[in-house]
Amino acid sequence: MADIAILTPDPADQGFQTRWRDLLAELAAPLRARGHQVLGPSWTDCEAQRFDIILPLLAWGYHRAGADWQSATRRWEAAGLRVLNPPSVLRWNADKVYLGRLAERGVPVTPTLFTDRLRPDQLAEAASRFGTERLIVKPQVSALAWQTIRWSPGDPIDEGPTGPAMIQPYLPAIEENGEVSLIYLSGAFSHAIRKQPQAGDFRVQPEYGAVIGAAMPTPDELAAAEAALAAGEEPLLYARVDLVRDLQGRPVLMELELVEPDLYLRFDLAAPVRFADALDAALT
């Protein structure tokens, strides 16, 4: 039997006041059923005890402490800690410039412009390039729609990103069909869910009242998800591939979540067993 750590938010960060405790119980249950000991140390303080495997699945709030996160992953790597997904993956996946690299490798990705500092003239340029006046603007390092705005000409940007930012076309399909998330465990498709935002909203997180349910991905959604995973260079214990339909109706990658995604195990009766199986395979 193994000692497993599921990393949780920094107690000093606002992420500590969220629903992570419920998800810790959900993730730990199938592992404890196999006889494993599961603890939930903060990602800022997980090195005092040696664990057989460390999972960063609830390290919420790391995006507000980007430099500390990068330093922590390097310490874990240098100490030889068994972190899954690997620290190198946790570093590159924390900054959404990875979307540009995946696009260069042929992955169908939402068109994205990156900038070190957001300026109004960049929005006009992006709208012209994308062929749509409505845009989404978010930080390059972000989570839970933090500093994310939907912009149209004349709208202010003062609630948008204050640092490095990314600009994307607004895709109306997010309101019509929601976002489809495909969950993979040890490289194999496990299950999928659909996240439907509230009427008039674009945010698909539960924190904003999105309606979430089980989904059956279409063949083109499966193909897009597997193209995104194939573009990576390291084996993954878990991955969540978030897709939405673009202006031409094609599934495109919104985010490839490899750090701390909700795996939505509760939406598939067999998913907790698959999760435990993946952990046991990693241990052996």
Residue frames as qw, qx, qy, qz and C-alpha x, y, z in Angstrom:
[[0.000, 0.888, 0.459, 0.000, 0.00, 0.00, 0.00],
 [0.471, 0.337, 0.036, 0.815, 1.21, 3.52, -0.75],
 [0.162, -0.658, -0.321, 0.661, 1.33, 6.95, 0.83],
 [0.319, 0.524, 0.493, 0.618, -0.24, 9.37, -1.63],
 [0.090, -0.482, -0.238, 0.838, -0.39, 13.16, -1.42],
 [0.247, 0.698, 0.541, 0.399, -3.06, 15.13, -3.27],
 [0.310, -0.053, -0.149, 0.937, -1.80, 18.70, -3.16],
 [0.058, -0.804, -0.590, 0.048, -4.26, 21.33, -1.96],
 [0.199, 0.862, 0.079, 0.460, -4.35, 25.16, -2.05],
 [0.347, 0.214, -0.424, 0.809, -2.06, 27.46, -0.12],
 [0.265, -0.636, -0.666, 0.286, -3.93, 28.31, 3.12],
 [0.157, -0.508, -0.087, 0.842, -2.97, 31.96, 2.56],
 [0.046, 0.016, -0.569, -0.821, -4.57, 32.04, -0.90],
 [0.570, 0.105, 0.154, -0.801, -8.24, 32.63, -1.67],
 [0.620, 0.154, -0.689, -0.343, -8.28, 29.24, -3.38],
 [0.142, 0.049, -0.896, 0.418, -8.28, 27.74, 0.12],
 [0.376, 0.190, 0.469, -0.776, -11.87, 28.96, 0.58],
 [0.555, 0.217, -0.470, -0.651, -13.23, 26.97, -2.37],
 [0.908, -0.072, 0.058, -0.409, -14.81, 23.51, -2.78],
 [0.417, 0.524, -0.742, 0.017, -11.51, 21.60, -2.85],
 [0.348, -0.272, 0.796, -0.413, -12.34, 19.60, 0.28],
 [0.818, 0.246, 0.305, -0.422, -15.27, 17.89, -1.45],
 [0.735, 0.576, -0.339, -0.118, -13.08, 17.00, -4.40],
 [0.028, 0.540, -0.807, 0.237, -10.32, 15.74, -2.13],
 [0.616, -0.059, 0.672, -0.407, -12.82, 13.31, -0.63],
 [0.826, 0.460, 0.057, -0.320, -13.96, 12.28, -4.12],
 [0.530, 0.645, -0.550, 0.017, -10.42, 11.63, -5.36],
 [0.129, -0.476, 0.803, -0.336, -9.26, 9.92, -2.17],
 [0.796, -0.064, 0.348, -0.492, -12.21, 7.51, -1.81],
 [0.938, 0.295, -0.146, -0.112, -11.28, 5.02, -4.58],
 [0.429, 0.572, -0.613, 0.337, -7.63, 5.12, -3.51],
 [0.352, -0.393, 0.643, -0.555, -8.41, 4.50, 0.14],
 [0.906, 0.047, 0.124, -0.402, -10.66, 1.64, -0.94],
 [0.822, 0.396, -0.390, 0.124, -7.50, -0.01, -2.31],
 [0.816, -0.438, -0.198, 0.321, -5.77, 0.43, 1.05],
 [0.490, 0.390, -0.085, 0.775, -3.69, 3.49, 0.20],
 [0.293, -0.660, -0.369, 0.584, -3.16, 6.31, 2.68],
 [0.292, 0.626, 0.331, 0.642, -4.16, 9.65, 1.16],
 [0.302, -0.608, -0.302, 0.669, -3.28, 13.03, 2.64],
 [0.315, 0.826, 0.354, 0.306, -3.94, 16.55, 1.40],
 [0.477, -0.489, -0.050, 0.728, -0.92, 18.77, 2.14],
 [0.253, 0.902, 0.041, -0.347, -0.69, 22.25, 0.67],
 [0.796, 0.511, 0.028, 0.322, 1.37, 22.52, -2.52],
 [0.102, 0.861, -0.309, 0.390, 3.48, 25.08, -0.65],
 [0.342, -0.560, 0.664, -0.357, 4.39, 22.56, 2.07],
 [0.960, 0.066, -0.048, -0.269, 4.48, 19.01, 0.75],
 [0.612, 0.535, -0.549, 0.195, 8.16, 18.19, 1.13],
 [0.350, -0.576, 0.588, -0.447, 8.34, 17.49, 4.85],
 [0.754, -0.082, 0.617, -0.211, 7.03, 13.95, 4.42],
 [0.029, 0.293, -0.815, -0.500, 8.08, 11.44, 1.78],
 [0.747, 0.294, 0.309, -0.510, 5.20, 10.21, -0.32],
 [0.611, 0.048, 0.726, 0.312, 5.19, 7.39, -2.84],
 [0.265, 0.473, 0.544, 0.640, 3.27, 9.57, -5.31],
 [0.006, -0.475, -0.273, 0.837, 2.34, 13.25, -5.26],
 [0.232, 0.573, 0.672, 0.408, -0.68, 14.41, -7.28],
 [0.109, -0.127, -0.116, 0.979, -1.07, 18.19, -7.77],
 [0.025, -0.472, -0.779, -0.412, -4.77, 17.78, -8.59],
 [0.235, -0.857, -0.458, -0.028, -6.03, 20.36, -6.08],
 [0.497, -0.247, -0.059, 0.830, -3.18, 22.88, -6.15],
 [0.142, 0.830, 0.454, 0.291, -5.72, 25.60, -6.85],
 [0.212, -0.967, -0.028, 0.137, -4.48, 29.16, -6.74],
 [0.721, -0.220, 0.280, 0.595, -0.99, 28.41, -8.06],
 [0.435, 0.612, 0.354, 0.558, -1.69, 30.85, -10.93],
 [0.166, -0.962, -0.060, -0.209, -1.59, 33.74, -8.45],
 [0.508, -0.734, 0.426, 0.148, 1.91, 32.68, -7.34],
 [0.839, 0.528, -0.125, -0.039, 3.51, 31.78, -10.65],
 [0.287, 0.695, -0.606, 0.258, 7.14, 32.22, -9.62],
 [0.490, -0.392, 0.674, -0.389, 6.61, 30.20, -6.44],
 [0.918, 0.188, 0.239, -0.253, 4.96, 27.44, -8.47],
 [0.703, 0.616, -0.346, 0.083, 7.84, 27.23, -10.90],
 [0.002, 0.627, -0.689, 0.364, 10.33, 27.13, -8.01],
 [0.714, -0.218, 0.532, -0.399, 8.34, 24.44, -6.21],
 [0.936, 0.322, 0.027, -0.137, 8.24, 22.15, -9.26],
 [0.514, 0.651, -0.509, 0.230, 12.01, 22.50, -9.64],
 [0.307, -0.510, 0.681, -0.426, 12.56, 21.62, -5.98],
 [0.880, 0.000, 0.352, -0.320, 10.37, 18.53, -6.32],
 [0.830, 0.519, -0.203, 0.015, 12.31, 17.51, -9.41],
 [0.247, 0.673, -0.609, 0.339, 15.70, 18.08, -7.76],
 [0.477, -0.385, 0.647, -0.454, 14.61, 16.12, -4.68],
 [0.186, 0.111, -0.948, -0.233, 13.54, 13.18, -6.82],
 [0.454, 0.183, 0.605, -0.629, 9.94, 13.31, -5.62],
 [0.159, 0.233, 0.886, 0.369, 7.51, 11.18, -7.62],
 [0.292, 0.463, 0.245, -0.800, 5.12, 13.83, -8.90],
 [0.179, 0.243, 0.832, 0.466, 2.48, 12.91, -11.47],
 [0.742, 0.633, 0.026, 0.218, 2.04, 14.58, -13.81],
 [0.747, -0.039, -0.110, 0.655, 5.82, 15.22, -13.96],
 [0.246, -0.721, -0.140, 0.633, 7.19, 18.58, -12.74],
 [0.213, -0.152, 0.483, 0.836, 8.36, 19.49, -16.25],
 [0.044, -0.509, -0.735, -0.446, 4.77, 19.12, -17.48],
 [0.259, -0.778, -0.497, 0.282, 3.48, 21.16, -14.53],
 [0.275, -0.496, 0.099, 0.818, 5.82, 23.98, -15.54],
 [0.058, -0.005, 0.556, 0.829, 5.00, 24.28, -19.23],
 [0.147, -0.530, -0.778, -0.303, 1.31, 23.61, -18.81],
 [0.228, -0.637, -0.469, 0.568, 0.99, 26.41, -16.25],
 [0.036, 0.537, -0.154, -0.829, 1.51, 29.06, -18.95],
 [0.670, 0.513, 0.498, -0.201, -1.01, 29.02, -21.79],
 [0.235, 0.712, -0.482, -0.453, 1.59, 30.00, -24.36],
 [0.397, -0.124, 0.900, 0.132, 1.69, 26.22, -24.80],
 [0.606, 0.584, 0.470, -0.266, -1.40, 26.67, -27.01],
 [0.350, 0.820, -0.310, -0.330, 0.81, 28.37, -29.59],
 [0.121, -0.470, 0.860, 0.155, 3.27, 25.49, -29.54],
 [0.526, 0.209, 0.815, -0.126, 0.48, 22.93, -29.95],
 [0.551, 0.740, 0.168, -0.348, -0.95, 24.90, -32.87],
 [0.176, 0.730, -0.590, -0.295, 2.47, 24.82, -34.55],
 [0.216, -0.213, 0.952, 0.048, 2.36, 21.03, -34.23],
 [0.288, -0.098, -0.743, -0.597, -0.94, 20.81, -36.08],
 [0.059, -0.393, -0.836, 0.379, -3.32, 20.61, -33.12],
 [0.072, -0.648, -0.473, -0.592, -6.69, 22.33, -33.79],
 [0.341, -0.353, -0.469, 0.734, -6.44, 25.21, -31.31],
 [0.056, 0.917, 0.380, -0.112, -8.58, 28.29, -30.77],
 [0.492, 0.599, -0.022, 0.631, -6.75, 31.13, -32.59],
 [0.553, -0.755, -0.200, 0.290, -4.74, 33.04, -30.00],
 [0.374, 0.728, -0.187, 0.543, -2.63, 36.19, -29.88],
 [0.704, -0.472, -0.320, 0.424, -0.19, 36.63, -26.99],
 [0.177, 0.802, -0.080, 0.565, 1.04, 39.90, -25.53],
 [0.476, 0.003, -0.573, 0.667, 3.22, 40.92, -22.61],
 [0.025, 0.351, 0.443, -0.824, 0.87, 43.76, -21.72],
 [0.251, 0.619, 0.730, 0.146, -2.68, 44.28, -22.98],
 [0.020, -0.293, 0.060, 0.954, -3.39, 47.48, -24.95],
 [0.537, 0.532, 0.398, -0.520, -6.68, 48.61, -26.55],
 [0.423, 0.623, -0.426, -0.501, -5.14, 48.79, -30.03],
 [0.035, -0.240, 0.965, 0.103, -4.26, 45.09, -29.81],
 [0.434, 0.335, 0.755, -0.359, -7.93, 44.23, -29.38],
 [0.524, 0.678, 0.001, -0.515, -8.88, 46.09, -32.55],
 [0.228, 0.545, -0.749, -0.301, -6.08, 44.29, -34.41],
 [0.210, -0.040, 0.970, -0.116, -7.20, 40.90, -33.06],
 [0.533, 0.481, 0.504, -0.479, -10.83, 41.54, -33.98],
 [0.488, 0.672, -0.305, -0.465, -9.78, 42.33, -37.53],
 [0.116, 0.420, -0.889, -0.142, -7.56, 39.26, -37.76],
 [0.239, 0.094, 0.939, -0.228, -10.15, 36.89, -36.31],
 [0.202, -0.238, -0.634, -0.708, -13.06, 38.32, -38.28],
 [0.434, -0.642, -0.627, -0.081, -15.22, 38.90, -35.21],
 [0.046, -0.713, 0.163, -0.680, -15.69, 41.91, -32.96],
 [0.742, -0.593, 0.115, -0.292, -16.31, 39.90, -29.79],
 [0.512, 0.471, -0.655, 0.294, -13.18, 38.63, -28.08],
 [0.816, -0.554, -0.160, 0.047, -12.11, 36.75, -24.97],
 [0.285, 0.704, -0.457, 0.462, -9.15, 38.16, -23.08],
 [0.852, -0.517, -0.074, -0.032, -7.47, 36.29, -20.22],
 [0.270, -0.789, 0.548, 0.063, -4.09, 36.06, -18.45],
 [0.593, 0.432, -0.671, -0.102, -1.56, 33.65, -19.86],
 [0.285, 0.011, -0.882, 0.375, -1.37, 32.08, -16.40],
 [0.473, -0.177, 0.114, -0.855, -4.91, 31.76, -15.12],
 [0.173, -0.199, -0.964, 0.030, -7.63, 29.51, -13.76],
 [0.036, -0.595, -0.735, 0.322, -11.33, 29.74, -12.90],
 [0.219, 0.791, 0.399, 0.409, -11.88, 32.66, -15.32],
 [0.449, -0.673, -0.128, 0.574, -9.61, 34.87, -13.18],
 [0.059, -0.616, 0.214, 0.756, -9.17, 38.31, -14.85],
 [0.258, 0.183, 0.806, 0.501, -11.01, 36.94, -17.89],
 [0.302, 0.514, 0.224, -0.771, -13.29, 39.28, -19.84],
 [0.475, 0.495, 0.659, 0.309, -15.53, 39.13, -22.89],
 [0.131, -0.521, 0.066, 0.841, -14.82, 42.24, -24.94],
 [0.444, 0.674, 0.516, 0.286, -16.59, 44.15, -27.71],
 [0.334, 0.378, 0.059, 0.861, -15.61, 47.55, -29.19],
 [0.263, -0.654, -0.042, -0.708, -16.16, 50.27, -26.62],
 [0.817, -0.511, -0.266, -0.024, -15.94, 47.96, -23.61],
 [0.210, -0.847, 0.458, -0.170, -13.42, 48.76, -20.85],
 [0.802, 0.221, -0.536, 0.144, -10.51, 46.43, -20.17],
 [0.133, -0.650, 0.506, -0.552, -9.81, 47.45, -16.56],
 [0.800, -0.304, 0.396, -0.332, -11.10, 44.10, -15.21],
 [0.901, 0.380, -0.211, -0.002, -8.95, 42.15, -17.64],
 [0.881, -0.082, -0.154, 0.439, -5.40, 40.85, -17.33],
 [0.205, -0.965, 0.132, 0.096, -2.86, 43.04, -15.59],
 [0.419, -0.551, 0.636, 0.343, 0.15, 41.09, -16.88],
 [0.024, 0.213, -0.818, -0.533, 0.94, 38.86, -19.87],
 [0.609, 0.312, 0.388, -0.617, -2.32, 38.22, -21.69],
 [0.216, 0.065, 0.869, 0.441, -3.89, 36.21, -24.49],
 [0.452, 0.361, 0.049, -0.814, -6.60, 37.26, -26.92],
 [0.217, 0.120, 0.940, 0.234, -8.98, 34.85, -28.63],
 [0.347, -0.207, -0.430, -0.808, -12.13, 35.16, -30.74],
 [0.503, -0.009, 0.589, -0.633, -15.33, 34.74, -28.77],
 [0.195, -0.008, -0.906, -0.375, -16.93, 31.48, -29.91],
 [0.566, -0.174, 0.044, -0.805, -20.74, 31.65, -29.62],
 [0.728, -0.043, -0.661, -0.174, -20.93, 27.84, -29.50],
 [0.223, 0.087, -0.750, 0.617, -19.91, 28.09, -25.86],
 [0.413, 0.034, 0.337, -0.845, -23.39, 29.49, -25.13],
 [0.735, 0.147, -0.298, -0.591, -25.23, 27.19, -27.52],
 [0.893, 0.063, -0.441, -0.064, -23.50, 23.84, -26.94],
 [0.677, -0.706, 0.208, -0.006, -21.22, 24.48, -23.99],
 [0.157, 0.693, -0.704, 0.005, -17.70, 23.16, -23.59],
 [0.977, -0.047, -0.178, -0.106, -16.96, 19.44, -23.85],
 [0.182, -0.721, 0.653, -0.147, -14.24, 18.06, -21.61],
 [0.920, 0.126, -0.368, -0.057, -12.67, 14.67, -22.33],
 [0.494, -0.703, 0.487, -0.158, -10.84, 13.04, -19.42],
 [0.792, 0.358, -0.492, 0.055, -7.94, 10.68, -20.04],
 [0.666, -0.627, 0.386, -0.121, -6.30, 8.41, -17.46],
 [0.605, -0.338, 0.647, 0.317, -2.91, 6.86, -18.24],
 [0.010, -0.306, 0.619, 0.723, -3.35, 7.95, -21.85],
 [0.021, -0.311, -0.905, -0.290, -6.69, 6.21, -22.37],
 [0.335, -0.348, -0.184, -0.856, -10.04, 7.93, -22.77],
 [0.027, -0.137, -0.863, 0.486, -12.11, 7.51, -19.60],
 [0.077, 0.706, 0.694, -0.119, -15.23, 9.70, -19.81],
 [0.175, 0.283, 0.208, 0.920, -16.50, 13.09, -20.87],
 [0.032, -0.660, -0.590, 0.465, -18.68, 15.86, -19.53],
 [0.197, 0.600, 0.354, 0.690, -20.38, 18.92, -20.99],
 [0.244, -0.441, -0.402, 0.765, -20.27, 22.26, -19.18],
 [0.104, 0.674, 0.524, 0.510, -23.11, 24.62, -20.11],
 [0.170, 0.010, -0.305, 0.937, -22.82, 28.23, -18.88],
 [0.147, 0.606, 0.592, -0.511, -25.73, 30.17, -17.50],
 [0.406, 0.749, 0.461, 0.247, -27.81, 32.03, -20.10],
 [0.141, 0.975, -0.014, 0.169, -25.86, 35.01, -21.40],
 [0.470, -0.750, 0.451, 0.118, -22.64, 33.94, -19.67],
 [0.692, 0.554, -0.461, -0.037, -19.55, 32.30, -21.17],
 [0.088, -0.537, 0.770, -0.332, -17.91, 30.94, -18.01],
 [0.791, -0.026, -0.535, -0.297, -18.26, 27.18, -17.67],
 [0.248, 0.200, -0.799, 0.510, -16.96, 26.69, -14.14],
 [0.407, -0.531, -0.743, 0.024, -19.31, 25.44, -11.39],
 [0.280, -0.356, -0.355, 0.818, -18.40, 28.55, -9.41],
 [0.171, 0.165, -0.168, -0.957, -20.43, 30.57, -11.95],
 [0.626, 0.233, 0.442, -0.599, -23.45, 28.30, -11.96],
 [0.397, 0.347, -0.692, -0.493, -22.63, 26.27, -15.06],
 [0.892, -0.023, 0.239, -0.383, -24.72, 23.15, -15.58],
 [0.076, 0.522, -0.839, -0.137, -22.55, 20.04, -15.88],
 [0.889, 0.042, 0.297, -0.347, -23.53, 16.58, -17.07],
 [0.629, -0.163, 0.694, 0.310, -22.14, 13.46, -18.64],
 [0.497, 0.681, -0.202, -0.498, -21.47, 13.60, -22.38],
 [0.847, 0.106, 0.464, 0.235, -20.63, 11.26, -25.24],
 [0.079, -0.644, 0.366, 0.667, -17.91, 12.81, -27.41],
 [0.765, 0.598, 0.057, -0.231, -18.34, 12.77, -31.17],
 [0.894, 0.130, 0.150, 0.401, -15.70, 11.22, -33.43],
 [0.418, 0.704, -0.054, 0.572, -14.30, 14.63, -34.40],
 [0.409, -0.828, 0.214, -0.319, -14.07, 15.65, -30.73],
 [0.906, -0.317, 0.233, 0.154, -12.19, 12.45, -29.92],
 [0.759, 0.416, 0.086, 0.494, -9.84, 13.10, -32.84],
 [0.088, 0.851, -0.126, 0.503, -9.15, 16.67, -31.70],
 [0.647, -0.703, 0.243, -0.167, -8.49, 15.55, -28.12],
 [0.928, -0.125, 0.229, 0.267, -6.14, 12.78, -29.16],
 [0.572, 0.640, -0.009, 0.513, -4.25, 15.15, -31.48],
 [0.206, -0.870, 0.219, -0.392, -3.67, 17.45, -28.51],
 [0.801, -0.510, 0.312, -0.025, -2.41, 14.61, -26.33],
 [0.903, 0.224, 0.155, 0.332, -0.23, 13.18, -29.09],
 [0.351, 0.820, -0.121, 0.436, 1.57, 16.53, -29.41],
 [0.522, -0.787, 0.296, -0.146, 2.93, 16.16, -25.88],
 [0.504, 0.571, -0.636, 0.127, 6.28, 14.61, -25.16],
 [0.023, -0.285, 0.838, -0.464, 5.83, 12.90, -21.78],
 [0.378, -0.342, -0.848, -0.144, 3.50, 10.21, -20.46],
 [0.301, -0.362, 0.163, -0.867, 0.61, 11.57, -18.41],
 [0.030, 0.167, 0.915, -0.366, -1.25, 10.06, -15.50],
 [0.199, 0.696, 0.639, -0.261, -4.25, 12.31, -16.14],
 [0.113, -0.031, 0.317, 0.941, -5.38, 14.91, -18.64],
 [0.308, 0.669, 0.596, -0.318, -8.51, 16.89, -19.33],
 [0.251, 0.086, 0.503, 0.823, -9.02, 18.19, -22.86],
 [0.212, 0.636, 0.451, -0.589, -11.44, 21.12, -23.09],
 [0.242, 0.159, 0.653, 0.700, -13.01, 21.65, -26.52],
 [0.330, 0.621, 0.367, -0.609, -15.49, 24.07, -28.06],
 [0.592, 0.523, 0.524, 0.317, -16.80, 24.48, -31.60],
 [0.269, -0.285, 0.153, 0.907, -15.18, 27.29, -33.59],
 [0.356, 0.488, 0.038, -0.796, -16.88, 29.72, -35.99],
 [0.463, 0.291, -0.662, -0.513, -16.84, 27.01, -38.67],
 [0.882, -0.188, -0.021, -0.432, -18.30, 24.37, -36.35],
 [0.751, 0.268, -0.567, 0.206, -15.07, 22.44, -35.84],
 [0.741, -0.651, -0.128, 0.107, -13.93, 21.26, -32.38],
 [0.430, 0.652, -0.347, 0.520, -10.91, 23.25, -31.24],
 [0.639, -0.238, -0.535, 0.499, -8.80, 23.11, -28.12],
 [0.238, -0.909, -0.059, -0.337, -9.58, 25.69, -25.45],
 [0.249, -0.731, 0.585, -0.247, -7.22, 24.26, -22.85],
 [0.792, 0.089, -0.598, 0.084, -5.21, 21.11, -22.22],
 [0.490, -0.719, 0.245, -0.427, -5.47, 20.79, -18.45],
 [0.804, 0.158, -0.531, 0.215, -2.54, 18.83, -17.00],
 [0.123, 0.389, -0.559, 0.722, -1.95, 20.53, -13.64],
 [0.122, 0.110, 0.754, -0.636, -5.03, 20.64, -11.40],
 [0.418, -0.128, -0.467, -0.768, -8.15, 19.83, -13.43],
 [0.659, -0.017, 0.511, -0.552, -11.37, 18.64, -11.89],
 [0.022, 0.160, -0.930, -0.331, -11.59, 15.10, -13.31],
 [0.641, 0.006, -0.050, -0.766, -15.37, 14.92, -12.73],
 [0.104, 0.120, -0.987, 0.031, -15.17, 11.31, -11.54],
 [0.342, 0.234, 0.681, -0.603, -18.70, 11.62, -10.15],
 [0.580, 0.443, -0.074, -0.680, -20.21, 11.73, -13.64],
 [0.701, 0.292, -0.607, -0.234, -19.20, 8.18, -14.62],
 [0.862, -0.436, 0.115, -0.234, -19.76, 5.21, -12.34],
 [0.953, 0.049, -0.025, 0.299, -16.62, 3.44, -13.57],
 [0.333, 0.815, -0.218, 0.422, -14.35, 6.50, -13.51],
 [0.469, -0.751, 0.401, -0.234, -13.26, 6.17, -9.84],
 [0.926, -0.127, 0.337, 0.115, -12.15, 2.59, -10.53],
 [0.717, 0.586, 0.031, 0.377, -10.24, 3.70, -13.62],
 [0.027, -0.890, 0.286, -0.353, -8.58, 6.44, -11.56],
 [0.702, -0.551, 0.439, -0.104, -7.50, 3.92, -8.91],
 [0.927, 0.200, 0.240, 0.206, -6.29, 1.53, -11.61],
 [0.475, 0.789, -0.125, 0.369, -4.16, 4.30, -13.13],
 [0.297, -0.811, 0.419, -0.282, -2.59, 5.03, -9.75],
 [0.867, -0.283, 0.411, -0.006, -1.90, 1.36, -9.07],
 [0.836, 0.458, 0.106, 0.283, -0.30, 0.99, -12.50],
 [0.204, 0.868, -0.267, 0.367, 1.91, 4.00, -11.80],
 [0.569, -0.670, 0.433, -0.202, 2.97, 2.52, -8.47],
 [0.885, -0.104, 0.442, 0.104, 4.03, -0.75, -10.06]]
